[in-house]
Structures are given as C-alpha cells and as structure tokens.
Amino acid sequence: MKVSDDSGKSFKALKGAPLLSFLDVAGKDHLVGVAPDGQVHTRSGGGPTWQAGGRLPMQAVAFTAVSADRILAAAMDGTVYESTNGGKDFATIYQP
C-alpha cells in the first residue's frame, strides 16, 4: 500500500500495511480495509499499526465503511453483510 501526504503528487510505501482488496476512510485518520480472505483490518490516528478485526464469511466484491463502527460488504451472490462494531462481527442484512 502506498500513501500520499501531498495531495497525490507523490506516494510512499506504508510499511507494515496488510494486503487489502478494499480500503475506505471512516472518519479523520481512521482507515478500514478488507483482505482478499475476508479479514478486516483497521488503522487509527495515522500511525503505522494495523489491527486485525473479524472476518467476513465470504470474499467481498463491494465494501464501504459508513463510519468507524458501521461497515457494509457484499458478496458475489448479492448477500449484504453489516458490522456495527468496527468489523469485529458481521450479520447478514440482505440475502437475495
């Protein structure tokens, strides 16, 4: 993962960052991402340390952090999952 602190003019590698399929900003200096295996990772305060959270029950094809606590993810079959505790646990909120 690479980050920019100059509005995208240049980028530098972010050491210690996990491999993520999706990444979203969930408030000032709070990032939430999901790895290809469904593992949720968060980073707060702009520091280099990422925290592993819960795991989605499938590989996400869409992902968004509505807030630091509320995360939504969708599966290939259209099932939508929601976490209301920052990615620690997920519940099915829609299933086609």
C-alpha positions in Angstrom: 0.0 0.0 0.0 1.2 3.5 -0.8 0.1 6.8 0.7 0.4 10.4 -0.3 0.6 13.4 2.1 0.9 16.0 -0.7 -2.5 15.7 -2.5 -1.3 12.9 -4.7 1.8 14.5 -6.1 3.9 11.7 -4.7 3.4 8.4 -2.9 5.5 6.4 -0.4 5.1 2.8 0.7 3.3 2.3 4.0 5.4 -0.2 6.0 3.5 -2.9 7.8 0.3 -2.5 5.8 -1.6 -5.7 5.1 -2.6 -6.7 1.6 -6.1 -5.3 1.1 -8.7 -5.7 -1.6 -10.7 -2.7 -0.4 -9.9 0.3 1.7 -12.2 3.1 3.0 -11.8 6.2 5.2 -14.1 6.0 8.2 -13.5 9.5 9.7 -10.4 11.5 10.4 -7.3 9.3 10.4 -9.3 6.1 10.6 -8.9 3.5 7.8 -10.8 0.3 7.4 -9.9 -2.4 4.8 -10.6 -6.0 4.0 -8.1 -8.5 2.8 -8.8 -11.0 -0.1 -9.5 -13.7 2.6 -12.2 -11.5 4.3 -10.0 -10.4 7.2 -10.9 -6.9 8.3 -8.1 -4.5 9.2 -8.3 -1.1 10.8 -5.8 1.7 11.4 -6.4 4.8 13.6 -4.6 8.0 14.3 -2.4 8.0 11.2 0.1 5.6 12.8 1.7 2.6 11.1 0.0 -0.1 13.2 -2.9 -2.1 11.7 -5.3 -4.0 13.9 -6.9 -7.3 12.7 -10.6 -7.5 13.3 -13.2 -10.0 12.4 -13.5 -11.9 9.2 -16.2 -11.7 6.6 -17.9 -15.1 5.8 -17.0 -14.6 2.1 -14.8 -12.7 -0.3 -16.1 -9.2 -0.7 -17.0 -7.7 -4.1 -18.0 -4.4 -2.6 -17.1 -2.8 0.7 -17.7 0.5 2.5 -17.1 1.9 5.9 -20.1 4.1 6.7 -18.4 5.1 9.9 -15.7 3.6 12.2 -18.3 1.3 13.6 -20.6 0.5 10.7 -19.2 -1.5 7.8 -21.1 -2.9 4.8 -19.8 -5.6 2.5 -21.5 -7.5 -0.4 -20.8 -11.0 -1.8 -20.9 -12.1 -5.4 -24.3 -13.7 -4.8 -25.8 -10.3 -3.7 -25.8 -11.1 0.0 -25.1 -8.0 2.1 -23.3 -8.1 5.5 -23.1 -5.5 8.1 -20.9 -4.9 11.1 -21.9 -2.4 13.8 -18.8 -2.9 15.9 -16.0 -1.8 13.6 -15.6 -5.1 11.8 -15.4 -7.5 14.8 -18.7 -9.3 13.8 -20.9 -9.4 10.8 -24.5 -10.2 10.3 -26.5 -10.9 7.1 -28.8 -7.9 6.4 -29.9 -8.9 2.9 -30.0 -12.1 1.0 -31.5 -12.4 -2.4 
